Amino acid sequence: MKCGETDGFMKALVDAKTERMLDASIYGIEGDEAIHTFVDIMNADASYKTLQRAMHIHRPSAN
């Protein structure tokens, strides 16, 4: 989300047995860009812990 933005919502549905992400939703400014991180994890059939341990790097937006 954008720096200083306070409105928004994120959720992820995870299977407790397999630790796989089943669904994710992001509502907020630039959520359309952030959701791809969740999509990548789901397409890779990776554990949510992969996302939890990842370092997320992105360029700051120009204001």
Backbone atoms as SQL, in Angstrom:
CREATE TABLE atoms (id INTEGER PRIMARY KEY, chain TEXT, resi INTEGER, resn TEXT, atom TEXT, x REAL, y REAL, z REAL);
INSERT INTO atoms VALUES
  (1, 'A', 1, 'MET', 'N', 0.827, -1.164, 0.000),
  (2, 'A', 1, 'MET', 'CA', 0.000, 0.000, 0.000),
  (3, 'A', 1, 'MET', 'C', 0.886, 1.246, 0.000),
  (4, 'A', 2, 'LYS', 'N', 0.310, 2.338, -0.389),
  (5, 'A', 2, 'LYS', 'CA', 1.056, 3.574, -0.448),
  (6, 'A', 2, 'LYS', 'C', 1.425, 4.064, 0.944),
  (7, 'A', 3, 'CYS', 'N', 2.578, 4.648, 1.053),
  (8, 'A', 3, 'CYS', 'CA', 3.057, 5.172, 2.331),
  (9, 'A', 3, 'CYS', 'C', 2.085, 6.217, 2.867),
  (10, 'A', 4, 'GLY', 'N', 1.693, 6.059, 4.095),
  (11, 'A', 4, 'GLY', 'CA', 0.775, 6.997, 4.725),
  (12, 'A', 4, 'GLY', 'C', -0.692, 6.679, 4.505),
  (13, 'A', 5, 'GLU', 'N', -0.983, 5.730, 3.654),
  (14, 'A', 5, 'GLU', 'CA', -2.369, 5.339, 3.380),
  (15, 'A', 5, 'GLU', 'C', -2.888, 4.494, 4.533),
  (16, 'A', 6, 'THR', 'N', -4.068, 4.808, 5.022),
  (17, 'A', 6, 'THR', 'CA', -4.621, 4.080, 6.159),
  (18, 'A', 6, 'THR', 'C', -5.842, 3.247, 5.791),
  (19, 'A', 7, 'ASP', 'N', -6.402, 3.455, 4.611),
  (20, 'A', 7, 'ASP', 'CA', -7.567, 2.679, 4.190),
  (21, 'A', 7, 'ASP', 'C', -7.103, 1.485, 3.372),
  (22, 'A', 8, 'GLY', 'N', -7.661, 0.334, 3.674),
  (23, 'A', 8, 'GLY', 'CA', -7.339, -0.847, 2.896),
  (24, 'A', 8, 'GLY', 'C', -7.620, -2.110, 3.694),
  (25, 'A', 9, 'PHE', 'N', -7.506, -3.233, 2.994),
  (26, 'A', 9, 'PHE', 'CA', -7.816, -4.521, 3.611),
  (27, 'A', 9, 'PHE', 'C', -7.032, -5.602, 2.881),
  (28, 'A', 10, 'MET', 'N', -6.441, -6.517, 3.628),
  (29, 'A', 10, 'MET', 'CA', -5.748, -7.671, 3.047),
  (30, 'A', 10, 'MET', 'C', -6.179, -8.922, 3.803),
  (31, 'A', 11, 'LYS', 'N', -6.379, -10.021, 3.060),
  (32, 'A', 11, 'LYS', 'CA', -6.664, -11.292, 3.725),
  (33, 'A', 11, 'LYS', 'C', -6.125, -12.422, 2.872),
  (34, 'A', 12, 'ALA', 'N', -5.790, -13.515, 3.536),
  (35, 'A', 12, 'ALA', 'CA', -5.333, -14.710, 2.841),
  (36, 'A', 12, 'ALA', 'C', -5.976, -15.917, 3.508),
  (37, 'A', 13, 'LEU', 'N', -6.412, -16.860, 2.696),
  (38, 'A', 13, 'LEU', 'CA', -6.991, -18.103, 3.185),
  (39, 'A', 13, 'LEU', 'C', -5.945, -19.202, 2.985),
  (40, 'A', 14, 'VAL', 'N', -5.574, -19.863, 4.096),
  (41, 'A', 14, 'VAL', 'CA', -4.508, -20.866, 4.069),
  (42, 'A', 14, 'VAL', 'C', -5.043, -22.193, 4.589),
  (43, 'A', 15, 'ASP', 'N', -4.706, -23.277, 3.897),
  (44, 'A', 15, 'ASP', 'CA', -5.055, -24.624, 4.354),
  (45, 'A', 15, 'ASP', 'C', -4.138, -24.977, 5.527),
  (46, 'A', 16, 'ALA', 'N', -4.714, -25.275, 6.676),
  (47, 'A', 16, 'ALA', 'CA', -3.930, -25.539, 7.890),
  (48, 'A', 16, 'ALA', 'C', -3.057, -26.787, 7.762),
  (49, 'A', 17, 'LYS', 'N', -3.516, -27.782, 7.028),
  (50, 'A', 17, 'LYS', 'CA', -2.743, -29.031, 6.896),
  (51, 'A', 17, 'LYS', 'C', -1.568, -28.888, 5.929),
  (52, 'A', 18, 'THR', 'N', -1.837, -28.320, 4.766),
  (53, 'A', 18, 'THR', 'CA', -0.805, -28.250, 3.723),
  (54, 'A', 18, 'THR', 'C', -0.003, -26.952, 3.764),
  (55, 'A', 19, 'GLU', 'N', -0.493, -25.966, 4.479),
  (56, 'A', 19, 'GLU', 'CA', 0.103, -24.626, 4.568),
  (57, 'A', 19, 'GLU', 'C', 0.085, -23.898, 3.227),
  (58, 'A', 20, 'ARG', 'N', -0.760, -24.343, 2.295),
  (59, 'A', 20, 'ARG', 'CA', -0.860, -23.713, 0.984),
  (60, 'A', 20, 'ARG', 'C', -1.902, -22.597, 1.014),
  (61, 'A', 21, 'MET', 'N', -1.591, -21.528, 0.296),
  (62, 'A', 21, 'MET', 'CA', -2.544, -20.421, 0.174),
  (63, 'A', 21, 'MET', 'C', -3.617, -20.811, -0.830),
  (64, 'A', 22, 'LEU', 'N', -4.864, -20.663, -0.436),
  (65, 'A', 22, 'LEU', 'CA', -5.990, -21.016, -1.301),
  (66, 'A', 22, 'LEU', 'C', -6.612, -19.794, -1.959),
  (67, 'A', 23, 'ASP', 'N', -6.509, -18.652, -1.295),
  (68, 'A', 23, 'ASP', 'CA', -7.148, -17.436, -1.800),
  (69, 'A', 23, 'ASP', 'C', -6.506, -16.229, -1.137),
  (70, 'A', 24, 'ALA', 'N', -6.560, -15.097, -1.801),
  (71, 'A', 24, 'ALA', 'CA', -6.070, -13.848, -1.222),
  (72, 'A', 24, 'ALA', 'C', -6.847, -12.692, -1.812),
  (73, 'A', 25, 'SER', 'N', -7.048, -11.665, -1.009),
  (74, 'A', 25, 'SER', 'CA', -7.748, -10.461, -1.449),
  (75, 'A', 25, 'SER', 'C', -7.027, -9.242, -0.906),
  (76, 'A', 26, 'ILE', 'N', -6.941, -8.224, -1.741),
  (77, 'A', 26, 'ILE', 'CA', -6.373, -6.946, -1.316),
  (78, 'A', 26, 'ILE', 'C', -7.283, -5.851, -1.830),
  (79, 'A', 27, 'TYR', 'N', -7.689, -4.997, -0.940),
  (80, 'A', 27, 'TYR', 'CA', -8.493, -3.832, -1.301),
  (81, 'A', 27, 'TYR', 'C', -7.736, -2.605, -0.811),
  (82, 'A', 28, 'GLY', 'N', -7.360, -1.757, -1.724),
  (83, 'A', 28, 'GLY', 'CA', -6.664, -0.535, -1.344),
  (84, 'A', 28, 'GLY', 'C', -5.868, 0.005, -2.510),
  (85, 'A', 29, 'ILE', 'N', -5.281, 1.163, -2.313),
  (86, 'A', 29, 'ILE', 'CA', -4.481, 1.800, -3.342),
  (87, 'A', 29, 'ILE', 'C', -3.300, 0.907, -3.683),
  (88, 'A', 30, 'GLU', 'N', -3.090, 0.666, -4.972),
  (89, 'A', 30, 'GLU', 'CA', -2.033, -0.170, -5.515),
  (90, 'A', 30, 'GLU', 'C', -2.160, -1.644, -5.127),
  (91, 'A', 31, 'GLY', 'N', -3.343, -2.057, -4.677),
  (92, 'A', 31, 'GLY', 'CA', -3.580, -3.460, -4.374),
  (93, 'A', 31, 'GLY', 'C', -3.448, -4.336, -5.603),
  (94, 'A', 32, 'ASP', 'N', -3.738, -3.759, -6.777),
  (95, 'A', 32, 'ASP', 'CA', -3.621, -4.508, -8.025),
  (96, 'A', 32, 'ASP', 'C', -2.178, -4.903, -8.308),
  (97, 'A', 33, 'GLU', 'N', -1.215, -4.180, -7.780),
  (98, 'A', 33, 'GLU', 'CA', 0.190, -4.549, -7.942),
  (99, 'A', 33, 'GLU', 'C', 0.620, -5.533, -6.858),
  (100, 'A', 34, 'ALA', 'N', 0.173, -5.333, -5.651),
  (101, 'A', 34, 'ALA', 'CA', 0.583, -6.174, -4.520),
  (102, 'A', 34, 'ALA', 'C', 0.025, -7.591, -4.619),
  (103, 'A', 35, 'ILE', 'N', -1.119, -7.772, -5.244),
  (104, 'A', 35, 'ILE', 'CA', -1.763, -9.082, -5.297),
  (105, 'A', 35, 'ILE', 'C', -0.916, -10.105, -6.055),
  (106, 'A', 36, 'HIS', 'N', -0.065, -9.637, -6.948),
  (107, 'A', 36, 'HIS', 'CA', 0.754, -10.559, -7.737),
  (108, 'A', 36, 'HIS', 'C', 1.706, -11.378, -6.877),
  (109, 'A', 37, 'THR', 'N', 2.104, -10.859, -5.734),
  (110, 'A', 37, 'THR', 'CA', 2.941, -11.616, -4.809),
  (111, 'A', 37, 'THR', 'C', 2.196, -12.855, -4.334),
  (112, 'A', 38, 'PHE', 'N', 0.920, -12.696, -4.003),
  (113, 'A', 38, 'PHE', 'CA', 0.100, -13.823, -3.565),
  (114, 'A', 38, 'PHE', 'C', -0.146, -14.800, -4.716),
  (115, 'A', 39, 'VAL', 'N', -0.398, -14.272, -5.905),
  (116, 'A', 39, 'VAL', 'CA', -0.648, -15.113, -7.073),
  (117, 'A', 39, 'VAL', 'C', 0.576, -15.989, -7.368),
  (118, 'A', 40, 'ASP', 'N', 1.770, -15.412, -7.275),
  (119, 'A', 40, 'ASP', 'CA', 2.991, -16.178, -7.512),
  (120, 'A', 40, 'ASP', 'C', 3.128, -17.337, -6.532),
  (121, 'A', 41, 'ILE', 'N', 2.866, -17.094, -5.260),
  (122, 'A', 41, 'ILE', 'CA', 2.964, -18.142, -4.247),
  (123, 'A', 41, 'ILE', 'C', 1.934, -19.243, -4.516),
  (124, 'A', 42, 'MET', 'N', 0.715, -18.847, -4.870),
  (125, 'A', 42, 'MET', 'CA', -0.322, -19.846, -5.146),
  (126, 'A', 42, 'MET', 'C', 0.007, -20.657, -6.404),
  (127, 'A', 43, 'ASN', 'N', 0.497, -20.010, -7.457),
  (128, 'A', 43, 'ASN', 'CA', 0.847, -20.723, -8.688),
  (129, 'A', 43, 'ASN', 'C', 2.033, -21.657, -8.494),
  (130, 'A', 44, 'ALA', 'N', 2.925, -21.319, -7.585),
  (131, 'A', 44, 'ALA', 'CA', 4.084, -22.162, -7.296),
  (132, 'A', 44, 'ALA', 'C', 3.729, -23.303, -6.353),
  (133, 'A', 45, 'ASP', 'N', 2.500, -23.298, -5.847),
  (134, 'A', 45, 'ASP', 'CA', 2.043, -24.297, -4.883),
  (135, 'A', 45, 'ASP', 'C', 2.982, -24.342, -3.674),
  (136, 'A', 46, 'ALA', 'N', 3.428, -23.160, -3.261),
  (137, 'A', 46, 'ALA', 'CA', 4.368, -23.029, -2.144),
  (138, 'A', 46, 'ALA', 'C', 3.619, -22.757, -0.841),
  (139, 'A', 47, 'SER', 'N', 4.293, -23.018, 0.249),
  (140, 'A', 47, 'SER', 'CA', 3.751, -22.758, 1.570),
  (141, 'A', 47, 'SER', 'C', 3.638, -21.249, 1.800),
  (142, 'A', 48, 'TYR', 'N', 2.690, -20.843, 2.630),
  (143, 'A', 48, 'TYR', 'CA', 2.571, -19.431, 2.984),
  (144, 'A', 48, 'TYR', 'C', 3.847, -18.936, 3.663),
  (145, 'A', 49, 'LYS', 'N', 4.600, -19.858, 4.249),
  (146, 'A', 49, 'LYS', 'CA', 5.833, -19.478, 4.935),
  (147, 'A', 49, 'LYS', 'C', 6.871, -18.919, 3.966),
  (148, 'A', 50, 'THR', 'N', 6.775, -19.315, 2.704),
  (149, 'A', 50, 'THR', 'CA', 7.655, -18.754, 1.685),
  (150, 'A', 50, 'THR', 'C', 7.434, -17.254, 1.578),
  (151, 'A', 51, 'LEU', 'N', 6.196, -16.846, 1.571),
  (152, 'A', 51, 'LEU', 'CA', 5.849, -15.432, 1.527),
  (153, 'A', 51, 'LEU', 'C', 6.212, -14.741, 2.837),
  (154, 'A', 52, 'GLN', 'N', 6.008, -15.422, 3.928),
  (155, 'A', 52, 'GLN', 'CA', 6.291, -14.868, 5.250),
  (156, 'A', 52, 'GLN', 'C', 7.776, -14.545, 5.413),
  (157, 'A', 53, 'ARG', 'N', 8.648, -15.384, 4.839),
  (158, 'A', 53, 'ARG', 'CA', 10.093, -15.206, 4.988),
  (159, 'A', 53, 'ARG', 'C', 10.717, -14.359, 3.884),
  (160, 'A', 54, 'ALA', 'N', 9.951, -14.012, 2.875),
  (161, 'A', 54, 'ALA', 'CA', 10.493, -13.298, 1.718),
  (162, 'A', 54, 'ALA', 'C', 10.808, -11.838, 2.036),
  (163, 'A', 55, 'MET', 'N', 11.798, -11.311, 1.321),
  (164, 'A', 55, 'MET', 'CA', 12.109, -9.893, 1.417),
  (165, 'A', 55, 'MET', 'C', 11.489, -9.230, 0.200),
  (166, 'A', 56, 'HIS', 'N', 10.596, -8.280, 0.434),
  (167, 'A', 56, 'HIS', 'CA', 9.859, -7.633, -0.647),
  (168, 'A', 56, 'HIS', 'C', 10.501, -6.292, -0.972),
  (169, 'A', 57, 'ILE', 'N', 10.997, -6.195, -2.190),
  (170, 'A', 57, 'ILE', 'CA', 11.685, -4.978, -2.618),
  (171, 'A', 57, 'ILE', 'C', 10.902, -4.365, -3.761),
  (172, 'A', 58, 'HIS', 'N', 10.686, -3.091, -3.697),
  (173, 'A', 58, 'HIS', 'CA', 10.030, -2.376, -4.786),
  (174, 'A', 58, 'HIS', 'C', 10.529, -0.947, -4.794),
  (175, 'A', 59, 'ARG', 'N', 10.434, -0.340, -5.943),
  (176, 'A', 59, 'ARG', 'CA', 10.865, 1.049, -6.047),
  (177, 'A', 59, 'ARG', 'C', 9.797, 1.950, -5.437),
  (178, 'A', 60, 'PRO', 'N', 10.210, 3.014, -4.789),
  (179, 'A', 60, 'PRO', 'CA', 9.222, 3.946, -4.238),
  (180, 'A', 60, 'PRO', 'C', 8.518, 4.679, -5.373),
  (181, 'A', 61, 'SER', 'N', 7.260, 4.959, -5.165),
  (182, 'A', 61, 'SER', 'CA', 6.506, 5.672, -6.213),
  (183, 'A', 61, 'SER', 'C', 6.865, 7.155, -6.178),
  (184, 'A', 62, 'ALA', 'N', 6.861, 7.752, -7.337),
  (185, 'A', 62, 'ALA', 'CA', 7.173, 9.185, -7.451),
  (186, 'A', 62, 'ALA', 'C', 5.930, 9.987, -7.080),
  (187, 'A', 63, 'ASN', 'N', 6.112, 10.935, -6.222),
  (188, 'A', 63, 'ASN', 'CA', 4.977, 11.790, -5.817),
  (189, 'A', 63, 'ASN', 'C', 5.064, 13.152, -6.431);
